[in-house]
């Protein structure tokens, strides 16, 4: 049985809020120190082209570009403590299930099981590129509302492992991600922090 959408949103909102608080506090601290900032910059190579990495050839974002006299750095921050909740079955049908365990928004570990030797990762790649786009909201006008990074997939015994930094994306990105993994031909997904 799948949990109701409002229950899933409630849990995801708590997880997201812990990370957004860290990002907004870092912005305020940098501004108060006199630095110039750019929230969630897209990583680029020295020539200015978007850097792409990994098996899925994806771009990525940093948390904050901080410019002070003589130097510019792209900084990363840890998303705070892992909210505690009992594991939830976020999605289930005869061919695919997804369980949600406590995790941090900036480091969601996707433990994926598949009967296929190589899942079709195209739906997950499309999901990432869609949610990588800037989409600020009234709730977070100082952030981009975008996912930051996807590392993997890396094979391990019995399946695949992916780590996702959900950045400042809205909670609706998670059900969309679950659906994309379901379309990849995978049989089971476990979202966790380990």
Backbone torsions as a table, in degrees:
resi	resn	phi	psi	omega
1	UNK	NA	135.1	180.0
2	UNK	-89.9	139.3	179.2
3	UNK	-70.9	154.2	178.0
4	UNK	-62.1	149.1	-176.9
5	UNK	-58.1	-37.7	-178.0
6	UNK	-67.9	-32.0	176.9
7	UNK	-69.8	-43.1	177.2
8	UNK	-60.8	-46.1	179.9
9	UNK	-60.9	-40.2	179.3
10	UNK	-60.7	-46.5	179.4
11	UNK	-66.6	-44.4	-179.4
12	UNK	-64.6	-35.9	179.4
13	UNK	-61.7	-40.3	178.4
14	UNK	-65.2	-40.4	179.3
15	UNK	-65.9	-45.9	-178.9
16	UNK	-63.6	-43.1	-176.7
17	UNK	-58.8	-38.1	179.8
18	UNK	-59.9	-40.4	179.5
19	UNK	-74.6	-44.4	-179.2
20	UNK	-61.3	-36.0	177.1
21	UNK	-59.9	-44.1	179.2
22	UNK	-63.0	-44.5	-178.5
23	UNK	-64.3	-43.6	-178.5
24	UNK	-69.4	-37.3	176.7
25	UNK	-65.6	-37.9	177.6
26	UNK	-65.0	-40.8	177.0
27	UNK	-60.7	-48.1	-178.5
28	UNK	-61.4	-42.1	-179.8
29	UNK	-63.4	-44.3	179.7
30	UNK	-64.3	-43.1	178.4
31	UNK	-63.4	-42.6	179.9
32	UNK	-64.4	-24.4	178.4
33	UNK	-85.0	-1.3	178.7
34	UNK	93.1	5.1	-179.3
35	UNK	-78.0	156.9	168.5
36	UNK	-92.6	142.9	-177.0
37	UNK	-130.6	154.7	169.1
38	UNK	-133.5	114.6	179.9
39	UNK	-71.2	137.7	170.8
40	UNK	50.9	55.4	-178.8
41	UNK	-69.8	145.7	173.3
42	UNK	-74.8	133.8	-179.7
43	UNK	-73.9	135.6	-178.5
44	UNK	-130.5	155.5	176.2
45	UNK	-82.4	174.9	-177.7
46	UNK	-58.1	-25.2	178.8
47	UNK	-81.3	-6.9	179.3
48	UNK	95.7	-1.4	178.4
49	UNK	-80.2	150.5	178.8
50	UNK	-64.3	128.3	176.7
51	UNK	-76.3	136.9	176.3
52	UNK	-126.3	140.2	-175.7
53	UNK	-139.0	165.3	169.3
54	UNK	80.0	176.1	-178.3
55	UNK	-59.7	-32.7	-178.0
56	UNK	-93.6	3.4	175.4
57	UNK	54.0	58.1	-173.5
58	UNK	-109.2	150.1	172.4
59	UNK	-76.4	174.3	176.3
60	UNK	-148.7	165.2	178.2
61	UNK	-123.3	150.2	167.4
62	UNK	-89.6	174.5	177.5
63	UNK	-80.2	-41.4	-173.9
64	UNK	-159.1	130.1	171.3
65	UNK	-95.1	123.1	-177.9
66	UNK	-116.2	122.2	179.7
67	UNK	-113.6	121.4	174.4
68	UNK	-123.1	162.8	180.0
69	UNK	-50.3	122.2	175.7
70	UNK	88.2	-6.6	-179.9
71	UNK	-159.5	149.9	175.0
72	UNK	-131.6	129.7	179.6
73	UNK	-128.6	143.5	168.8
74	UNK	-97.2	119.8	-174.1
75	UNK	-105.9	151.5	176.0
76	UNK	-120.8	145.1	179.3
77	UNK	-128.7	150.0	174.9
78	UNK	-82.6	141.1	-171.8
79	UNK	-81.8	25.2	176.1
80	UNK	84.7	-163.3	-176.7
81	UNK	-79.4	157.6	177.9
82	UNK	-80.9	118.7	176.3
83	UNK	-61.4	144.4	-177.7
84	UNK	-98.3	128.1	172.2
85	UNK	-156.8	158.7	178.0
86	UNK	-73.5	145.0	179.5
87	UNK	-54.3	142.8	-177.9
88	UNK	-121.4	142.9	171.5
89	UNK	-89.9	104.3	-174.1
90	UNK	-80.3	-25.4	-176.7
91	UNK	-161.1	140.5	177.2
92	UNK	-155.8	136.1	166.9
93	UNK	-148.2	176.1	-175.8
94	UNK	-59.3	-25.0	-175.7
95	UNK	-103.0	-13.5	-172.9
96	UNK	-155.5	136.2	174.1
97	UNK	-135.2	152.8	179.6
98	UNK	-137.1	126.3	178.0
99	UNK	-114.2	140.6	-178.5
100	UNK	-111.7	120.2	176.6
101	UNK	-112.7	166.3	177.3
102	UNK	-53.9	135.6	-179.8
103	UNK	-154.6	167.5	174.1
104	UNK	-102.6	144.7	-175.5
105	UNK	-61.6	-32.1	-177.2
106	UNK	-90.6	0.0	178.0
107	UNK	-153.7	66.2	177.2
108	UNK	-82.8	122.3	178.8
109	UNK	-95.6	124.3	179.8
110	UNK	-103.8	110.2	176.4
111	UNK	-97.5	112.8	-170.5
112	UNK	-116.8	131.9	175.3
113	UNK	-107.9	142.7	-179.3
114	UNK	-149.5	141.2	174.6
115	UNK	-81.8	-15.8	-179.5
116	UNK	-82.9	148.8	175.7
117	UNK	-65.0	-42.0	-179.7
118	UNK	-137.1	105.1	176.7
119	UNK	-60.7	159.1	176.2
120	UNK	-85.8	98.9	-173.2
121	UNK	-80.3	-1.2	-177.0
122	UNK	-56.1	-44.4	178.4
123	UNK	-60.5	-36.6	178.2
124	UNK	-69.2	-39.9	177.5
125	UNK	-62.2	-43.9	177.6
126	UNK	-62.5	-41.7	177.6
127	UNK	-56.5	-49.6	-177.1
128	UNK	-59.7	-48.5	-177.4
129	UNK	-62.8	-35.4	176.2
130	UNK	-64.4	-48.0	-175.5
131	UNK	-82.9	-7.4	174.1
132	UNK	-74.3	-22.1	-178.8
133	UNK	-67.9	144.9	178.6
134	UNK	-66.2	132.7	177.0
135	UNK	-149.4	69.2	-179.7
136	UNK	-61.5	151.3	178.6
137	UNK	-128.6	169.7	176.3
138	UNK	-63.3	-27.7	-179.4
139	UNK	-72.6	-32.2	-179.5
140	UNK	-136.3	65.8	-175.4
141	UNK	-67.5	-19.0	-179.1
142	UNK	-91.7	5.2	179.3
143	UNK	-124.5	168.3	-174.6
144	UNK	-85.1	-19.0	-177.6
145	UNK	68.6	37.7	-173.2
146	UNK	-131.4	153.4	170.9
147	UNK	-73.5	156.5	-174.6
148	UNK	-106.3	-43.1	-170.0
149	UNK	-158.9	149.5	172.6
150	UNK	-133.9	117.4	178.3
151	UNK	-105.1	123.2	-179.6
152	UNK	119.9	-166.3	3.9
153	UNK	-75.7	143.3	176.2
154	UNK	-114.3	129.5	179.7
155	UNK	-76.7	146.3	172.5
156	UNK	-149.4	167.1	-175.5
157	UNK	-52.2	121.3	177.4
158	UNK	87.7	-1.5	-179.9
159	UNK	170.0	-144.4	-172.4
160	UNK	-137.8	154.3	177.1
161	UNK	-131.2	134.2	179.0
162	UNK	-133.2	141.6	173.4
163	UNK	-115.8	131.3	-176.6
164	UNK	-124.4	130.9	169.5
165	UNK	-98.6	109.0	-175.9
166	UNK	-80.5	1.2	172.2
167	UNK	54.6	-122.1	178.0
168	UNK	-115.7	16.4	-178.9
169	UNK	-60.6	149.4	177.8
170	UNK	-67.6	162.6	-176.9
171	UNK	-60.0	-25.4	-179.1
172	UNK	-64.4	-13.2	177.7
173	UNK	-67.7	-27.8	-175.7
174	UNK	-71.8	-50.2	175.3
175	UNK	-58.5	-34.9	177.2
176	UNK	-66.3	-38.3	177.5
177	UNK	-65.4	-43.4	178.7
178	UNK	-59.4	-45.2	179.3
179	UNK	-61.8	-40.2	179.9
180	UNK	-64.0	-40.6	178.5
181	UNK	-67.1	-38.0	175.0
182	UNK	-59.8	-36.9	178.9
183	UNK	-74.3	-14.6	-179.2
184	UNK	-77.5	-4.4	-179.2
185	UNK	89.4	15.8	179.0
186	UNK	-85.6	155.1	-176.8
187	UNK	-102.1	-26.0	-176.6
188	UNK	-149.9	139.8	177.2
189	UNK	-129.2	134.5	173.9
190	UNK	-127.0	119.6	177.9
191	UNK	-98.8	125.2	-174.0
192	UNK	-150.2	-174.3	-179.0
193	UNK	-109.0	-1.0	-174.9
194	UNK	-106.0	NA	NA
